[in-house]
């Protein structure tokens, strides 16, 4: 699998299944076999495989209309 495809799959998985609980879980270490509290996106972001602007765009689309008054 290419690094780009791995990055895209990691982002899609995180955005779909983990993002809602990330804020409350990210500061806890549940051990090496439980990675539910980390996104594992840092290598892709720091190497500019995933761009912050694209991630923010995706999040804004996902949560469009949520909490709007």
Backbone torsions as a table, in degrees:
resi	resn	phi	psi	omega
1	UNK	NA	137.7	179.4
2	UNK	-72.9	157.4	179.4
3	UNK	-61.2	-38.5	179.0
4	UNK	-65.1	-45.5	179.7
5	UNK	-64.9	-39.8	176.2
6	UNK	-61.2	-43.0	179.3
7	UNK	-63.3	-46.3	-179.5
8	UNK	-63.3	-41.9	178.5
9	UNK	-65.4	-40.3	178.1
10	UNK	-62.7	-43.3	179.8
11	UNK	-64.9	-46.7	-179.7
12	UNK	-60.3	-42.8	179.0
13	UNK	-63.9	-46.0	179.7
14	UNK	-63.0	-46.9	-178.1
15	UNK	-64.6	-33.7	-177.1
16	UNK	-81.2	-41.4	-169.4
17	UNK	-114.4	-23.2	-170.3
18	UNK	-116.8	-19.2	-170.3
19	UNK	-63.0	-33.9	-177.3
20	UNK	-63.6	-32.0	-178.6
21	UNK	-100.6	-1.3	-173.2
22	UNK	-58.9	-47.1	-175.6
23	UNK	-59.6	-38.4	-177.3
24	UNK	-86.5	-15.2	-177.1
25	UNK	-107.5	-15.2	-168.4
26	UNK	-65.7	-19.3	-178.1
27	UNK	-96.4	11.3	-178.1
28	UNK	-118.8	142.4	177.2
29	UNK	-106.0	112.0	-178.9
30	UNK	-97.4	15.3	177.4
31	UNK	98.3	166.1	-173.3
32	UNK	-68.3	-19.3	-178.8
33	UNK	-97.3	0.2	179.7
34	UNK	-127.1	101.4	-177.3
35	UNK	-102.9	24.6	-176.4
36	UNK	-67.6	-17.6	-174.5
37	UNK	-99.9	4.5	180.0
38	UNK	-126.6	149.5	-178.5
39	UNK	-86.2	-29.7	-176.7
40	UNK	61.7	25.6	-179.5
41	UNK	-96.2	-12.8	-174.6
42	UNK	-53.0	-45.8	-179.4
43	UNK	-60.9	-34.4	-178.8
44	UNK	-74.5	-34.4	179.0
45	UNK	-76.3	-45.4	-177.1
46	UNK	-67.4	-27.5	177.5
47	UNK	-94.5	9.1	175.0
48	UNK	61.8	30.0	172.8
49	UNK	-79.5	-43.1	170.4
50	UNK	-106.7	133.3	-179.2
51	UNK	-99.2	138.1	-177.9
52	UNK	-55.3	-40.4	-178.3
53	UNK	-62.5	-36.9	178.6
54	UNK	-70.1	-39.7	178.4
55	UNK	-64.7	-44.0	178.4
56	UNK	-62.6	-42.0	178.1
57	UNK	-58.9	-47.6	179.1
58	UNK	-60.1	-42.3	-179.6
59	UNK	-66.4	-41.4	179.2
60	UNK	-62.7	-38.9	177.8
61	UNK	-67.1	-44.3	-179.0
62	UNK	-59.9	-39.6	-174.2
63	UNK	-106.3	19.9	178.3
64	UNK	-59.9	129.3	177.7
65	UNK	86.0	-11.9	178.3
66	UNK	-77.3	131.4	179.9
67	UNK	63.6	19.8	177.3
68	UNK	-85.6	145.8	-179.3
69	UNK	-113.8	NA	NA
